[in-house]
């Protein structure tokens, strides 16, 4: 009986050791939980950006904006001030791990809320009749690294049907452009879509960066020399 108990204790100890080793070597972060947390706390849109959540080689890419590296994304989101200017709900759903990469999560949002404060560094104040935001269905993607930090973020990819878009007030746009349309600032969207305007804006912003003055103007793309090496797309705005 003593020998049997001794053998069982050894087996439990061995299993315990291998269990710890296995979790250390093969354990991966819960990317679905991380994605849900990031959306509501720290992504710069529904709440202030939290730098610690982003990998140093982070990239943001939207339908028009991007690629933006970590510093440029955080500076831009702080300048836009969406998280304070709007009381928004993401209404996110459909969280799914990519079947080819379990560190990648896909999901959908259908944002709704109100314009309550100063957008664009405080410049755009709420106006009567233009407070409500009713955005269309948008697809988004997050890629996490082994430490559970966000390496890639894509949002603002409208995938709603025409009838659904007709029942929204963002004129078919998502993300920041959608917010601007919802609050009656369509002209800013039309201007920002022009390649020449975006290029000039990025040029001015980069020159301020040279003098150590960051976040004076929002960027629509980081300079190609400041893009992490893993990003291979040649397309930028």
C-alpha positions in Angstrom: 0.0 0.0 0.0 2.8 2.4 0.9 4.6 1.5 -2.4 1.4 2.2 -4.3 0.9 5.5 -2.7 4.5 6.4 -3.3 4.1 5.6 -7.0 0.9 7.6 -7.3 2.7 10.6 -5.7 5.5 10.4 -8.2 3.0 10.2 -11.1 1.2 13.3 -9.8 4.4 15.2 -9.3 5.6 14.3 -12.8 2.3 15.3 -14.3 2.4 18.6 -12.4 5.9 19.4 -13.6 5.1 18.5 -17.2 1.8 20.5 -16.9 3.8 23.6 -15.9 6.4 23.1 -18.6 3.7 22.5 -21.2 1.8 25.7 -20.2 5.0 27.7 -20.4 6.1 26.4 -23.7 2.9 25.9 -25.5 0.4 28.2 -23.7 -1.0 31.0 -25.8 -2.9 34.1 -24.7 -6.7 34.1 -24.9 -7.0 36.3 -28.0 -10.8 36.5 -27.9 -10.7 37.9 -24.4 -7.8 40.2 -25.3 -9.7 41.5 -28.4 -12.8 42.3 -26.3 -10.8 44.1 -23.8 -8.8 46.1 -26.4 -12.0 47.3 -28.2 -13.5 48.9 -25.1 -10.3 49.8 -23.2 -7.3 51.3 -24.9 -7.9 51.2 -28.7 -8.1 55.0 -29.1 -11.6 55.1 -30.5 -13.9 54.0 -27.7 -11.4 54.9 -25.0 -8.0 56.6 -24.8 -5.1 54.6 -26.3 -3.0 52.7 -23.8 0.6 52.4 -25.2 1.3 49.3 -23.1 -1.3 47.3 -25.1 0.6 47.8 -28.4 3.6 45.9 -29.6 6.6 48.1 -30.6 6.2 46.8 -34.2 2.5 47.7 -34.3 0.8 48.6 -37.5 -2.7 50.1 -38.1 -4.3 49.9 -41.6 -7.7 51.1 -42.5 -9.5 51.4 -45.8 -8.0 54.8 -46.5 -5.7 55.5 -43.5 -2.4 53.7 -42.9 -0.1 52.1 -42.5 0.6 53.9 -39.2 3.2 52.7 -36.7 2.7 52.7 -32.9 3.7 56.3 -32.2 1.9 57.8 -35.2 -1.3 55.9 -34.4 -1.4 56.9 -30.8 -0.5 60.5 -31.6 -3.2 60.6 -34.3 -5.9 59.1 -32.1 -5.1 61.5 -29.3 -5.3 64.5 -31.7 -8.6 63.2 -33.1 -9.9 62.9 -29.5 -12.7 60.5 -30.6 -12.7 58.8 -27.2 -13.7 62.1 -25.4 -15.6 63.8 -28.1 -18.1 60.9 -28.5 -20.0 58.7 -26.1 -19.9 55.6 -28.3 -20.8 51.9 -28.0 -19.0 49.5 -30.4 -21.9 46.9 -30.3 -19.1 44.4 -31.2 -20.0 40.8 -32.0 -19.0 37.7 -33.9 -15.5 37.3 -32.4 -13.7 34.5 -34.2 -10.2 33.2 -34.3 -8.8 32.9 -37.7 -8.6 29.2 -38.6 -5.2 29.7 -40.1 -3.8 31.8 -37.3 -5.2 31.6 -33.7 -3.3 34.8 -32.8 -5.6 36.7 -35.2 -9.2 37.7 -34.3 -11.9 38.9 -36.6 -15.1 40.6 -35.4 -17.7 43.2 -36.4 -18.9 46.5 -35.0 -22.0 48.6 -35.5 -21.1 51.7 -33.5 -23.8 54.0 -32.1 -23.7 57.0 -29.7 -23.6 60.8 -29.5 -21.2 63.7 -30.1 -20.6 65.2 -26.7 -17.3 67.1 -26.8 -14.6 68.6 -29.0 -13.3 66.4 -31.8 -10.1 67.1 -33.8 -8.1 68.4 -30.8 -11.2 70.2 -29.5 -12.0 72.1 -32.7 -15.3 70.5 -33.6 -17.9 71.0 -31.0 -21.4 69.4 -30.9 -24.0 71.1 -33.0 -27.8 70.9 -32.6 -29.3 68.3 -35.0 -25.9 66.6 -35.6 -25.3 64.8 -32.3 -26.4 61.2 -33.1 -24.1 58.6 -34.6 -25.6 55.5 -36.2 -22.8 53.7 -38.1 -23.1 50.7 -40.5 -21.7 47.2 -40.0 -17.9 47.3 -40.1 -15.4 44.4 -40.2 -12.2 44.6 -38.0 -9.1 42.5 -37.4 -6.6 42.2 -34.6 -3.3 40.3 -34.6 -1.6 39.6 -31.3 2.0 38.7 -30.6 3.2 36.0 -28.2 3.1 38.5 -25.3 -0.6 39.3 -26.0 0.1 42.7 -27.3 -1.6 44.1 -30.4 0.7 43.8 -33.5 -1.8 44.7 -36.2 -5.2 46.5 -36.1 -7.5 47.1 -39.0 -10.9 48.8 -38.7 -13.4 50.9 -40.6 -14.0 48.3 -43.3 -17.7 48.8 -44.1 -19.4 45.6 -45.1 -23.0 46.5 -44.8 -25.7 46.1 -47.4 -27.1 49.1 -49.3 -30.4 49.0 -47.4 -28.6 49.0 -44.1 -26.3 51.8 -45.1 -29.4 53.8 -46.0 -30.6 53.5 -42.4 -27.4 54.9 -41.0 -26.1 58.5 -41.0 -22.4 58.1 -41.9 -23.0 58.2 -45.7 -21.5 54.8 -46.1 -18.2 55.5 -44.2 -16.9 53.8 -41.2 -14.5 54.8 -38.3 -13.4 58.4 -38.1 -14.7 59.4 -41.6 -18.1 58.0 -40.6 -18.2 60.1 -37.4 -17.4 63.2 -39.4 -20.2 62.6 -41.8 -22.6 61.8 -38.9 -21.9 65.2 -37.3 -22.3 67.1 -40.6 -18.7 67.6 -41.5 -18.7 65.9 -44.9 -16.5 68.5 -46.4 -13.6 67.4 -44.2 -14.0 63.9 -45.4 -14.0 65.0 -49.0 -10.8 67.0 -48.4 -9.1 64.2 -46.5 -9.7 61.7 -49.3 -7.6 63.7 -51.7 -4.1 62.2 -52.0 -2.5 65.6 -52.3 -4.1 66.8 -49.1 -3.0 63.7 -47.2 0.6 63.9 -48.6 0.9 67.6 -47.6 -0.5 66.9 -44.1 1.9 64.0 -43.6 4.8 66.2 -44.8 4.0 69.0 -42.4 3.6 66.5 -39.5 6.9 64.8 -40.2 8.7 68.1 -40.2 7.3 68.9 -36.8 8.5 65.4 -35.7 12.0 66.4 -36.8 12.0 69.1 -34.1 10.7 66.8 -31.5 7.1 68.1 -31.7 4.8 65.2 -32.1 1.0 65.1 -32.6 0.6 68.6 -34.0 -1.4 67.2 -37.0 -2.8 63.8 -37.5 -1.1 61.5 -40.0 -2.8 59.3 -42.5 0.4 57.2 -43.0 3.8 56.8 -41.4 7.0 57.5 -43.3 8.2 54.4 -45.1 11.4 54.5 -43.2 9.5 54.2 -39.9 7.3 51.2 -40.9 8.2 47.9 -39.1 10.1 45.5 -41.2 7.4 42.7 -41.0 4.9 44.9 -42.9 5.4 44.1 -46.6 2.5 46.1 -48.2 3.7 48.8 -50.6 0.4 50.6 -50.4 0.1 53.6 -48.1 -1.8 56.8 -47.8 
